[in-house]
Amino acid sequence: MNNYSLLNHNTFGIEARAARFLEYTSEEELLQLIAGNQITSPCLHIGAGSNLLFIGDYKGTILHSRIEDIDLIHENETEIQVRVGAGVVWDKFVETCVRNRWHGTENLSLIPGEVGAAAVQNIGAYGAEVKDVIAAVETIDIAGNKRTYTNAECAYAYRSSIFKNPQMKTVFITHVVFRLYKHPHYCLSYGSLREEVEKRGKIDLDTIRQTVIAIRENKLPDPKILGNAGSFFMNPIVEREKFNELILQYPNLPHYDVDSEHVKIPAGWLIEQCGWKGKSLGPAAVYSKQALVIVNKGGAKGEDIVSLSNAVRADVQQRFGIDIHPEVNFICTPEGSTQQ
């Protein structure tokens, strides 16, 4: 489809258009699109658009996977492996895991997006990251070559992977293979998660999922009502020397030890200290319940969200000497690009 509206393909609710939009439901269909030279340049492969901010129209091809199979491919006494299509809605997969008593994804309940994008972004929440349960990632590149990346080859780090590198933009994820546990493998050490779970009764997969969903719904806006992409900024990781300076000025500074040399500081706390919580700049605002979230109050363009995020970053830098980086990907057509 040409001149295609992307309004329903980004959770910020930004109106933008793609010169060309293509969907496929199988690896075979993707290979046919490649063989038929249907994918014009530049191209961008998206999931549900839950981590994207369109700065303007995209003058190229937007690709979207509708590969939605979930197949159990291996099982032993302690583990299973599940091969999941990139187009599967992430939380539906988590729901499937919990229903089947497959342990490992429950802390990641209600994170928006799709499975393929989750593997790109290395989504995480409440002390868990998706890299911890990914065994392999299957791909097809723009030349039609298939390749499977092991977990180690994915080079996972905090909200990062090899798939975020510019040279990987024409490598398309088709399936993700997850290694999950058949017996309890809970991760409840983050914040007050264990306490909140225990309030609901015994610790099991259902209770953990229900607790995580309740926490997220309480502090994060529904993008169907108020456009947003969840956490807008990554939590900064600073040198311990820098942290020691800050803790003298701010004794109540929340933090999490990463290792002996680094400390993670909640970006939401830094933003709130700068007075941005609930504050607007035009049609964009910092969410009143969670300073880590930027929302579209209605009619905002990509540039409005960028302007607000830049203002927030500048204030945090000025006050704390810390540069907070967006977790959201800013999307615009590369300069000098042409359509084939």
Secondary structure, DSSP 8 states (H G I E B T S, - for coil): -EEEE-GGG-TT----EEEEEEEESSHHHHHHHHHTT---SSEEEESSSTTEEE-S-EEEEEEEE----EEEEEE-SSEEEEEEETTSBHHHHHHHHHHTT-BSSGGGTT--SBHHHHHHHT-EETTEEGGGGEEEEEEEETTS-EEEEETGGGT-BTTB-GGGSGGGTTEEEEEEEEEEESS------STTHHHHHHHTSS-SHHHHHHHHHHHHHHHS--TTTSEEEEE-B---EEEHHHHHHHHHH-TT---EE-SSSEEE--HHHHHHHTT-TT-EETTEEE-SS-TTEEEE-SS--HHHHHHHHHHHHHHHHHHHS----BSSEEE---TT----
